[in-house]
Amino acid sequence: MKMDSFIDGVTNTAEALVGNTVKLLSKTVDKHICLGVTGFSGSGKSTFITSLIHQLKYSNEAQLGGFLPARDEKIIGTKLLPIPGLELFDYVAAINGLASDPPKWPEPTASLSGCIVEITYKRDSFIKSVIGEQTTLRIEIRDYPGEWLLDIPLLNQTYLSWCHDIEGTLHQPKRKELMASLFDDLKVISPFDVLTEDDINGIYGRFKAFLTSCKEAGLTLIQPGHVLLQGKDDSFDPFFPLMNMRNYSVKDLKKADKDSIYKVMLKRYNDYLKNVVGPFYKDYFKSVERQIIMVDTLKALSEGSDNFDDMMASFSRIIDCYSYGENGFFRRLMSPKIERILFLSSKPDRVLSSQHDNLRHFTNDVIKRVCTQSIRNTIQIETEIACAVRCTEDKNDYLTGMTTEGLGRLTHPAVPDKIPKRDEWNAFEGWRPPKLLPPLNTDLKHGSYLPCIRMDTVLKNLIGDKF
């Protein structure tokens, strides 16, 4: 009898321990993940987010063989929810546009938006008998322009060093040509001069026009980025860099009158960081746990080595964002941290599928050049190619697809597996990736299959471990 009581006691204690352990596991399992999606204008952010939501929402029809929760039909249902205080990413309008006749691409986003995709899914049989058969995962998606990301490194940069930086970029013939007479006009301004507000606004207008011209010419290293993509809530006093600042010591500049152009620009630059860039970093960017950076590598290849080098410099600056503000043990301990960055080469449907491996290797070569070893030691850096909406058919030695000029036969130079050297750039002269129109698919709004390339692999890399 005593032995039976002892065994019953042990059994009850074991069951209690198991029950408590399972409850603890249930409470500590990560049910929420924050994904950041960014990229420079034209990289396909809005289309990517639309496709990602659609693939999850209609996972049983999505043909996502590499994404096990969809393949094994574990996903029961999805809901699209807003992020409090943030403009809702308009998936409905985007999918309706793709489903229209003629189909239309989703509208690009020039400011902050986002949504929460709440997924209800079946648990693994291992624990479902104890804590229930289904649970939810909330995927918070935050969408922001890459141009805004380029502003974050300014938080570690003084106005004076920014002036030096801008002047340094003008060694590029294209930038100097685009700046035209503005460069000489800025050079003759002494930091001790006093300018009227009309003078300041006039110069700022020309500086903004210069940044716009840089963007139109295919350059990407543009600071301040908010100048080109101001949202409805953005407002800041105009500022611009001064040239020839190396002719003056910091001690001399400190003596400048408070109304001098240097002191005025210094204050406005600092206000811009405090009121625009700082809140974006703290309230929006810093909560991102996994980051998708869209890269239009084919466009970069087609625009020549100068624009390509500029893109490389831009990505180097972006990588700097992930080390900003991480000094100090307690700050690292208490602050959310980017754990994974996926550099995604978008729109691979513009080249033959036989070239996709080369495109992936090429993208990887780019990222290896811009990601320092210290970053790679602390953050999981991945590269992938994916097409959110496939627009072409592969005919083995050419593609067919609908362009703005109608249905056409599309050819292209061979895609390199690494960054071209000198004369190797000549192979891409005169070639531009085609501007494709989405395929006609009026049933999309009812959940029909959205053709894509490797979106299952992207989902596996981003969220596969959360199921």
Secondary structure, DSSP 8 states (H G I E B T S, - for coil): -HHHHHHHHHHHHHHHHHHHHHHHHHHHS--EEEEEEEESTTS-HHHHHHHHHHHHHTGGGS--TTSHHHHTT-EEEEEEE--TTS-B--HHHHHHHHTSSS--------S-EEEEEEEEEE--HHHHHHH-SEEEEEEEEEE--HHHHTTGGGGG--HHHHHHHHHHHTTSHHHHHHHTHHHHHHHT--TT----HHHHHHHHHHHHHHHHHHHHTT----SSGGGTS--TT---------S-GGGS-HHHHHTS-TTSHHHHHHHHHHHHIIIIIHHHIIIIITT-SEEEEEE-HHHHHHTHHHHHHHHHHHHHHHHHTTTTT--SHHHHHHS----EEEEEEE-GGGS-GGGHHHHHHHHHHHHHHHS-HHHHHHSEEEEEEEBSS--EEE-SS-EEEEETTEEEEE------SS---GGGGGGGTT-----B-----TTGGGT-----BSHHHHHHHHHGGG-
